[in-house]
Amino acid sequence: MKRQSVNRRSRDIARLGLSVLIVLLCNYLGSFIFHRFDLTSEKRFTLSPESVKTAKNLKGTAFFKVYLDGKLPAGFIRLRDETKEMLDEFRAYSGGRLQYEFIDPSANPDPKQREAFYKQLFDQGLTPTNLEVRDNSGNSEQIIFPGAILSYQGREMPIDILQQQENADPQTTLNNSIEALEYDLDNAIHKLSVKLKPRVAFIMGHGELDSIHEAGATAALQEYYDVRRVPLDHKLSHMFDYSDTTGHKLNLKYAAIIIAKPMTAFDEQDKFIIDQYIMHGGKVLWLISPLYTSLDSLRINGITYSLPLNLNLQDQLFKYGVRLNNNIIMDYLCSVIPLNNGFPGQQPDIKLYPWYYCPLISPTSNNPIVKNLNFIELCYASTLDTIGTPGIRKTFLLTTSKETKLLGYPVRISLGTARIPPSERQFNNPFQPVAVLLEGKFQSLYKNRMVKQLDTSRLIDFMSDGLQTSMIVVSNGNVIENDVKESGHFAYPLGYDKYANQQFGNKNFIVNCMNYLCGDSTLLATRTKQLELRLIDKKKTHLFRTQWQIINLGIPVGFIVLLGLVLGWFRKEKYAK
């Protein structure tokens, strides 16, 4: 028996040594192989290939300071944990070059120093959120900063982690914010990594918006692109470079161009230049209002008319596959307008009324251009139709709500409509398209014909059938126009409604359009991730509460009792022999 005991001990020691050796060998081999397993159904912890590439290509250390810590409500705790897990994913693929720190902005007990820190974070670009907290002493307000500051390559950038959306319930807002986490982090790194920005141009010379009314869009686009303002002036050289001395080959100067709310007609020479720009692979963002609405007349007289603009673009857009309609949209889902209800000579009584001529478009498409965007404000917008154009793929990006009314021109617009709204039964034209993406090889408007003033030029390099390209057409030019203070020297942010004090999604929509057109797939591919919102059914929870309590308590206890009885029986059987 003593010999058997020694043999058994030797065998156990050998097994232990072999097990340790196998574990060490597996760890050594694992150091050469990197793989992460994601067992979730929607692959919420799996980075897109573009994000993995961004993490691996980091040059130097990217450091995130996340100001989402401390005593937080349950929803923000979940957002904090999801943010940490996403940063862990980026750090794993970056080889340790991405680091982060979570900070409680309210940790300082000194109120003055805490307020000074709040102001510092606000000046750095983070948006605070006020929360109402209930405790034993009553209700109190808590200020949190659901955002982060990225430091990379000697530069800093604020990141808003919480994606505020109007009229969205807290759970949906939280879920959309978690969906956008990968995009927000990848986007911030991308912005600080780009050294040579692609060039984009606002086309001028046809009554387009001036620089101050485009200031919000320009500032947003300058984070990604070298933004220029370019008049065509009938000159190909404003849009093209010549690749050789003979001048027979044209190269594009700009990755994309923007035609923002023109007011005067395009002549054939300028249309020809735009047409050939498209044929050579150029991208265009068309922001066209087919009707003109005088807001000065509306403000002074309380009434105005929307009349057609002769832009001379209908034939060109029709050739590419789009027709803009001469109508005005009214929508029950709309922004507001201030009206004075006071009598003349008395104290003004300003109240906000729904303004049905300024629809709020809620993006429902899963296209990455509009996915997870806030409401987009389109004032005095028209509808558009698509034409059957061979080889062109069409994707509607924005449509109105199910309660939409269409007014054909000439459209009479009165402030009285806000005080006495039309019957809801009249809003019977649901889901009218207002923005469309066109992709494919377009055919030139000037195929088999030539502009007379240019037909003798040898510098044209004319193409009748275009290269693969894309364009976006929006039947409203106001989508890119920001409000300007009465003094004319201050531009409000693009999409900011000064009356309702709300920030709409116009800026993000314009930026996403340009990201898509310019081929920034690294930014947009991460927007396609969708997390399923699994909420507890409160009705079933209330009805079956007792049943599930018994199950949750009884099954574990019963299992332990059964296991004890089985083990006791086996033990009795073993030693009884």
HELIX and SHEET records of a PDB file:
HELIX    1   1 LYS A    2  GLY A   30  1                                  29    
HELIX    2   2 PRO A   49  LYS A   56  1                                   8    
HELIX    3   3 ALA A   74  SER A   94  1                                  21    
HELIX    4   4 PRO A  111  ASP A  123  1                                  13    
HELIX    5   5 PRO A  170  GLU A  179  1                                  10    
HELIX    6   6 LEU A  181  SER A  193  1                                  13    
HELIX    7   7 ALA A  215  LEU A  221  1                                   7    
HELIX    8   8 LEU A  236  HIS A  238  5                                   3    
HELIX    9   9 GLU A  268  MET A  279  1                                  12    
HELIX   10  10 LEU A  295  ASN A  301  1                                   7    
HELIX   11  11 GLN A  314  TYR A  320  1                                   7    
HELIX   12  12 GLY A  416  ARG A  419  1                                   4    
HELIX   13  13 GLU A  424  GLN A  426  5                                   3    
HELIX   14  14 LYS A  452  LEU A  454  5                                   3    
HELIX   15  15 ASN A  478  ILE A  480  5                                   3    
HELIX   16  16 ASN A  506  LEU A  517  1                                  12    
HELIX   17  17 SER A  521  LEU A  524  1                                   4    
HELIX   18  18 ALA A  525  THR A  528  5                                   4    
HELIX   19  19 LYS A  538  LEU A  543  1                                   6    
HELIX   20  20 ARG A  545  ALA A  576  1                                  32    
SHEET    1   A 4 LEU A  98  PHE A 102  0                                        
SHEET    2   A 4 ALA A  62  VAL A  66  1                                        
SHEET    3   A 4 GLY A 147  TYR A 152 -1                                        
SHEET    4   A 4 ARG A 155  ASP A 160 -1                                        
SHEET    1   B 2 THR A 129  ASP A 135  0                                        
SHEET    2   B 2 GLY A 138  ILE A 144 -1                                        
SHEET    1   C 7 ASP A 226  PRO A 231  0                                        
SHEET    2   C 7 ARG A 199  MET A 204  1                                        
SHEET    3   C 7 ALA A 256  ALA A 260  1                                        
SHEET    4   C 7 LYS A 283  LEU A 287  1                                        
SHEET    5   C 7 ASP A 465  VAL A 474  1                                        
SHEET    6   C 7 PRO A 433  GLN A 443 -1                                        
SHEET    7   C 7 ILE A 392  THR A 399 -1                                        
SHEET    1   D 2 PHE A 240  TYR A 242  0                                        
SHEET    2   D 2 LEU A 250  LEU A 252 -1                                        
SHEET    1   E 3 LEU A 291  THR A 293  0                                        
SHEET    2   E 3 ILE A 303  PRO A 308 -1                                        
SHEET    3   E 3 VAL A 411  SER A 414 -1                                        
SHEET    1   F 2 VAL A 322  LEU A 324  0                                        
SHEET    2   F 2 LEU A 384  THR A 386 -1                                        
SHEET    1   G 2 ASN A 327  ASP A 331  0                                        
SHEET    2   G 2 THR A 404  GLY A 408 -1                                        
SHEET    1   H 3 CYS A 334  ASN A 340  0                                        
SHEET    2   H 3 ILE A 350  ILE A 361 -1                                        
SHEET    3   H 3 ILE A 376  GLU A 377 -1                                        
SHEET    1   I 2 TYR A 496  ASP A 497  0                                        
SHEET    2   I 2 GLN A 502  GLN A 503 -1                                        
END                                                                             
